[in-house]
Amino acid sequence: MGNEEYVIAIFTILGSLVAVVSLVVLGWWVMWKLFLSRFQFIREILASDPQIKPKSKLRRKES
């Protein structure tokens, strides 16, 4: 195997990794936009803002 074949092999592996990571990121973004952003629990887990506090679910007693 010559140097040219090693370079081609390295570019093939790097290109494959970039393609896989890009598809995973794209899939996550689509799922976030269409489905996951509706759930408060997931938004709280992924929130990077420390000021965001979970809402307490207190029920009012009806008498």
MARVO-377617 format. One record per residue (C-alpha): x negated, y negated, z; residue number from 1. Coordinates in steps of 0.1 Angstrom, whole numbers, plus 5000, padded with zeros to 4 digits. Each point is the difference from the previous one (the first is absolute). Layout:
N
X / Y / Z / NUM
...
//
This chain:
63
5000 / 5000 / 5000 / 1
4986 / 4966 / 4990 / 2
5004 / 4968 / 5018 / 3
5028 / 4990 / 4977 / 4
5021 / 5029 / 5011 / 5
4995 / 4991 / 5037 / 6
5011 / 4965 / 4994 / 7
5031 / 5012 / 4982 / 8
5008 / 5024 / 5028 / 9
4996 / 4972 / 5026 / 10
5022 / 4976 / 4981 / 11
5026 / 5028 / 4995 / 12
5001 / 5007 / 5038 / 13
5002 / 4963 / 5009 / 14
5027 / 4994 / 4974 / 15
5020 / 5028 / 5013 / 16
4997 / 4987 / 5036 / 17
5010 / 4965 / 4989 / 18
5030 / 5015 / 4982 / 19
5012 / 5020 / 5030 / 20
4996 / 4972 / 5025 / 21
5018 / 4976 / 4976 / 22
5029 / 5024 / 4996 / 23
5003 / 5005 / 5038 / 24
5000 / 4963 / 5006 / 25
5025 / 4994 / 4972 / 26
5022 / 5028 / 5014 / 27
4999 / 4986 / 5035 / 28
5008 / 4965 / 4988 / 29
5030 / 5012 / 4980 / 30
5013 / 5021 / 5030 / 31
4995 / 4969 / 5022 / 32
5020 / 4978 / 4977 / 33
5028 / 5024 / 4993 / 34
5004 / 5019 / 5033 / 35
4976 / 4997 / 5029 / 36
5003 / 4962 / 5006 / 37
5036 / 5005 / 5012 / 38
4989 / 5019 / 5032 / 39
4991 / 4978 / 5030 / 40
4979 / 5028 / 5015 / 41
4976 / 5001 / 4970 / 42
4998 / 4962 / 4998 / 43
4990 / 4999 / 5036 / 44
4973 / 5026 / 4995 / 45
4985 / 4982 / 4970 / 46
5004 / 4965 / 5014 / 47
4966 / 4983 / 5004 / 48
5015 / 4969 / 5017 / 49
4996 / 5004 / 5038 / 50
5029 / 4976 / 5005 / 51
5024 / 5024 / 4986 / 52
5017 / 5018 / 5029 / 53
5024 / 5029 / 4997 / 54
5036 / 4991 / 5006 / 55
5014 / 5016 / 5031 / 56
5032 / 5017 / 4995 / 57
5020 / 4989 / 5030 / 58
5037 / 5009 / 5000 / 59
5025 / 4977 / 5015 / 60
5023 / 5016 / 5025 / 61
5036 / 4997 / 4990 / 62
5024 / 4998 / 5030 / 63
//
